[in-house]
Amino acid sequence: HFISAKQSDVSSIVVDLDYPVDISDVSRVMETLLLPLADKLLRYKAMLWTNGEPNRLLFQGVQRLYSADWDRPWGEETPHSTLVFIGIQLPEQEIRDAFAGLMRPQK
């Protein structure tokens, strides 16, 4: 087996949000924060609770390529968002702060 010494630089970051997000806000964060990191960002997946939508939004990507698809309704499950980022030397606090900034006052 050949294992690169750099393997220890790979980490995952899980971000959980207990409030709904706006899809355009998530897109903005992805563009401004994560796309500059694309060469270090190996994979990302998310299940999003979006404003005004009864269904979960599944979001996934590799580097600069990503897609989103509507999934099943939340049903009995409490809506929430979970985002997972896997990459090399990712700026964890910067990523957490960017998504924490998506919280909007409830009307």
VONU-30927 format. One record per atom (N, C-alpha, C, O, CB): residue in three letters; z, x negated, y negated. Coordinates in steps of 0.001 Angstrom, whole numbers, plus 500000, padded with zeros to 6 digits. Glycine has a CB too. Layout:
BEGIN
AlaZXY;...
END
This chain:
BEGIN
His500000499166501195;His500000500000500000;His500000499124498745;His500741498146498649;His501220500947500000;Phe499172499493497812;Phe499151498806496519;Phe499732499751495481;Phe499195500836495259;Phe497698498356496124;Ile500824499349494844;Ile501447500183493817;Ile501476499403492521;Ile502025498303492448;Ile502883500626494231;Ser500882499984491511;Ser500836499319490210;Ser502229499285489583;Ser503016500219489737;Ser499838500034489269;Ala502514498211488884;Ala503789498105488171;Ala503884499158487082;Ala504981499526486661;Ala503956496708487566;Lys502727499647486622;Lys502706500643485544;Lys503136502023486023;Lys503355502911485199;Lys501316500727484939;Gln503262502225487311;Gln503609503540487841;Gln504916504058487236;Gln505093505264487069;Gln503723503482489365;Ser505815503155486914;Ser507101503577486354;Ser506961504151484948;Ser507890504787484450;Ser508065502406486332;Asp505808503938484295;Asp505572504480482960;Asp505182505954483001;Asp505191506634481974;Asp504489503682482259;Val504837506447484199;Val504420507847484328;Val505660508728484373;Val506590508475485139;Val503542508062485603;Ser505662509765483542;Ser506801510675483531;Ser506316512092483307;Ser505163512322482942;Ser507819510274482448;Ser507211513035483530;Ser506878514432483254;Ser507882514985482254;Ser509047514588482224;Ser506871515282484561;Ile507402515903481445;Ile508236516562480447;Ile508072518062480677;Ile506953518571480727;Ile507836516141478965;Val509186518759480814;Val509159520211480986;Val509761520832479732;Val510874520492479331;Val509942520659482281;Val509011521751479115;Val509474522433477909;Val509596523917478248;Val508619524542478662;Val508496522195476689;Asp510785524479478074;Asp511013525912478309;Asp511266526591476975;Asp512051526103476162;Asp512212526148479285;Leu510593527732476750;Leu510760528489475512;Leu511184529912475862;Leu510581530550476726;Leu509444528489474668;Asp512224530409475190;Asp512710531758475485;Asp512289532754474413;Asp512959533763474195;Asp514228531754475620;Tyr511172532463473742;Tyr510640533366472713;Tyr509122533389472859;Tyr508527532430473350;Tyr511068532911471258;Pro508492534497472428;Pro507030534579472549;Pro506346533642471558;Pro506877533347470487;Pro506550536025472323;Val505160533182471937;Val504390532293471074;Val503053532944470722;Val502579533842471418;Val504167530920471759;Asp502470532481469653;Asp501154532944469226;Asp500115531966469792;Asp500274530751469680;Asp501060533042467647;Ile499063532502470395;Ile498067531643471039;Ile497448530657470047;Ile497224529495470385;Ile496970532497471679;Ser497174531114468833;Ser496561530209467850;Ser497515529073467478;Ser497069527960467199;Ser496150530987466584;Asp498825529344467471;Asp499811528298467187;Asp499836527266468316;Asp499917526063468070;Asp501217528914466993;Val499765527756469564;Val499764526840470707;Val498518525955470649;Val498594524751470892;Val499816527629472052;Ser497378526557470326;Ser496128525784470222;Ser496248524709469151;Ser495792523580469336;Ser494936526715469906;Arg496862525067468035;Arg497023524104466933;Arg497893522922467373;Arg497572521768467089;Arg497650524796465693;Val498996523219468067;Val499870522149468548;Val499111521262469540;Val499217520037469488;Val501148522738469210;Met498357521876470428;Met497602521093471404;Met496617520160470692;Met496496518986471041;Met496850522024472381;Glu495927520694469705;Glu494939519887468991;Glu495579518750468196;Glu495136517605468281;Glu494131520767468059;Thr496615519064467429;Thr497181518058466526;Thr498111517070467221;Thr498180515905466829;Thr497927518740465418;Leu498821517521468241;Leu499810516659468880;Leu499285516016470162;Leu499390514805470354;Leu501060517451469184;Leu498724516843471028;Leu498408516346472352;Leu497038515698472493;Leu496893514746473260;Leu498510517447473306;Leu496044516177471784;Leu494727515576471953;Leu494673514106471545;Leu493961513334472187;Leu493721516348471162;Pro495399513682470498;Pro495421512239470217;Pro496056511430471369;Pro495828510226471492;Pro496192511976468911;Leu496848512109472200;Leu497497511453473336;Leu496669511572474611;Leu497125511178475684;Leu498881512046473564;Ala495455512112474502;Ala494679512479475692;Ala494538511355476709;Ala494563511606477913;Ala493317512933475281;Asp494391510126476243;Asp494233509023477186;Asp495515508759477970;Asp495472508183479058;Asp493809507761476448;Lys496648509175477426;Lys497936508992478112;Lys498360510249478857;Lys499229510199479727;Lys499020508599477109;Leu497742511381478514;Leu498119512665479100;Leu497290512897480356;Leu496089513155480277;Leu497921513827478082;Leu497931512806481506;Leu497202512918482768;Leu496937514370483149;Leu495843514715483596;Leu497976512229483879;Arg497944515212482968;Arg497819516605483405;Arg498820517452482645;Arg499904516977482306;Arg498038516739484938;Tyr498469518707482373;Tyr499427519631481785;Tyr499125521042482255;Tyr497973521426482457;Tyr499400519552480246;Lys500192521795482420;Lys500095523182482870;Lys501134523982482104;Lys502181523461481720;Lys500308523309484426;Ala500830525246481888;Ala501792526099481209;Ala501628527544481646;Ala500536527997481989;Ala501638525983479696;Met502752528251481621;Met502761529701481775;Met503372530194480467;Met504534529915480171;Met503585530196483083;Leu502580530928479690;Leu503017531284478340;Leu503323532762478177;Leu502629533631478705;Leu501971530885477350;Trp504397533020477419;Trp504754534367476975;Trp504165534477475572;Trp504641533829474639;Trp506349534629476995;Thr503131535296475429;Thr502447535381474143;Thr502745536695473426;Thr502951537735474052;Thr500949535226474338;Asn502761536619472113;Asn503048537780471265;Asn502147538966471597;Asn500923538834471629;Asn502887537409469795;Gly502759540124471844;Gly502012541366472014;Gly501207541497473284;Gly500412542429473403;Gly501117541528470898;Glu501379540605474235;Glu500610540676475482;Glu501532540957476663;Glu502563540300476804;Glu499830539365475717;Pro501177541935477524;Pro502009542250478680;Pro501831541257479827;Pro502672541199480723;Pro501700543643479165;Asn500742540470479813;Asn500451539546480909;Asn500809538107480547;Asn500851537724479378;Asn498980539632481291;Arg501063537332481592;Arg501317535903481421;Arg499989535204481158;Arg498952535618481676;Arg502030535298482676;Leu500021534160480365;Leu498823533359480119;Leu499013532013480811;Leu499962531284480521;Leu498555533176478575;Leu498106531692481722;Leu498163530409482409;Leu497241529437481687;Leu496092529756481384;Leu497764530550483910;Phe497755528270481423;Phe497072527281480609;Phe497167525959481356;Phe498255525567481776;Phe497690527182479163;Gln496039525261481530;Gln496104523978482217;Gln495010523047481746;Gln493970523484481252;Gln496007524172483715;Gly495255521757481904;Gly494249520811481471;Gly494465519414481996;Gly495511519070482547;Gly494202520777480003;Val493416518616481798;Val493420517195482113;Val492839516501480886;Val491706516776480492;Val492592516867483438;Gln493597515619480293;Gln493193514920479072;Gln492694515928478032;Gln493461516802477627;Gln492092513868479381;Arg491438515836477587;Arg490961516735476520;Arg490354518042477032;Arg489952518886476233;Arg489937516019475682;Leu490285518215478323;Leu489675519416478899;Leu490768520392479312;Leu491637520059480118;Leu488777519057480115;Tyr490721521602478754;Tyr491727522582479159;Tyr491146523986479183;Tyr490115524256478566;Tyr492930522530478222;Ser491811524863479892;Ser491369526249480009;Ser492590527155480045;Ser493705526723480341;Ser490491526453481275;Ala492350528408479739;Ala493423529406479772;Ala492884530672480428;Ala491735531054480201;Ala493967529707478332;Asp493707531313481231;Asp493327532543481917;Asp494517533497481937;Asp495662533078482107;Asp492833532246483359;Trp494228534791481760;Trp495296535788481854;Trp495699535947483304;Trp494858535931484203;Trp494851537149481258;Asp496993536101483522;Asp497556536264484858;Asp498163537659484952;Asp497872538531484133;Asp498623535162485166;Arg498997537856485945;Arg499608539167486188;Arg500625539536485095;Arg501085538673484347;Arg500293539179487564;Pro500966540823485015;Pro502006541244484059;Pro503359540626484429;Pro503575540195485561;Pro502118542794484023;Trp504256540596483451;Trp505597540040483680;Trp506400540891484649;Trp507202540357485415;Trp506351539915482361;Gly506201542204484630;Gly506933543078485547;Gly508430543004485304;Gly508892543113484168;Gly506623542710486993;Glu509186542817486382;Glu510654542757486303;Glu511160541418485763;Glu512308541301485335;Glu511257543009487679;Glu510294540424485790;Glu510682539079485359;Glu510905539022483849;Glu510166539645483087;Glu509614538059485769;Thr511919538278483421;Thr512166538098481998;Thr511088537171481433;Thr510932536049481915;Thr513600537521481742;Pro510340537620480418;Pro509290536763479863;Pro509858535463479286;Pro510934535447478690;Pro508520537515478780;His509117534392479477;His509475533070478948;His508240532186479049;His507256532569479682;His510695532437479729;Ser508279531040478449;Ser507186530080478579;Ser507724528802479201;Ser508829528360478886;Ser506526529789477201;Thr506931528215480088;Thr507253526921480668;Thr506006526057480568;Thr504927526453481009;Thr507742527057482154;Leu506163524873479984;Leu505056523938479840;Leu505444522628480522;Leu506567522151480362;Leu504698523708478334;Val504525522055481272;Val504773520792481967;Val503682519804481574;Val502491520101481666;Val504813520993483520;Phe504111518626481133;Phe503183517561480744;Phe503460516340481601;Phe504607515909481722;Phe503316517215479227;Ile502418515781482196;Ile502555514571483000;Ile501677513512482353;Ile500485513728482132;Ile502156514816484511;Gly502278512363482050;Gly501498511334481383;Gly502191509985481378;Gly503227509780482010;Gly501201511749479977;Ile501576509076480640;Ile502048507699480556;Ile502671507469479181;Ile502003507588478153;Ile500887506693480816;Gln503954507141479180;Gln504689506868477938;Gln504477507959476874;Gln504113507662475736;Gln504262505515477375;Leu504706509208477256;Leu504553510324476320;Leu505743510365475359;Leu506868510058475753;Leu504425511670477085;Pro505498510743474097;Pro506593510844473118;Pro507349512161473314;Pro507032513168472681;Pro506044510746471661;Glu508345512142474190;Glu509019513380474603;Glu509580514179473437;Glu509342515384473353;Glu510131513058475559;Gln510316513543472540;Gln510946514299471456;Gln509903514919470533;Gln510073516045470066;Gln511882513395470651;Glu508835514193470276;Glu507762514704469419;Glu507119515958470035;Glu506813516920469331;Glu506691513610469192;Ile506925515927471340;Ile506345517082472041;Ile507322518256471989;Ile506921519379471683;Ile506003516723473522;Arg508599518006472285;Arg509597519092472254;Arg509704519708470855;Arg509751520930470711;Arg510981518564472702;Asp509741518858469830;Asp509866519346468459;Asp508657520194468052;Asp508809521214467380;Asp510029518169467494;Ala507479519776468453;Ala506265520508468087;Ala506287521925468665;Ala505926522880467977;Ala505016519753468580;Phe506709522063469928;Phe506750523397470531;Phe507938524208470021;Phe507846525432469926;Phe506814523285472054;Ala509052523552469690;Ala510198524266469114;Ala509796524870467767;Ala510341525895467358;Ala511423523311468945;Gly508854524243467086;Gly508379524736465800;Gly507562526016465884;Gly507211526600464859;Gly507567523690465143;Leu507256526457467111;Leu506458527683467279;Leu507295528952467205;Leu506747530054467169;Leu505729527645468602;Met508635528807467182;Met509495529988467150;Met509331530703465822;Met509429530090464759;Met510973529602467379;Arg509084531994465887;Arg508932532804464673;Arg510041533839464636;Arg510509534299465678;Arg507530533492464618;Pro510455534201463440;Pro511482535250463338;Pro510964536554463972;Pro509809536931463775;Pro511880535489461840;Gln511818537223464722;Gln511443538494465343;Gln511423539594464294;Gln512316539687463452;Gln512415538857466489;Lys510394540420464359;Lys510259541503463382;Lys511039542722463820;Lys511044543736463122;Lys508790541869463179;
END
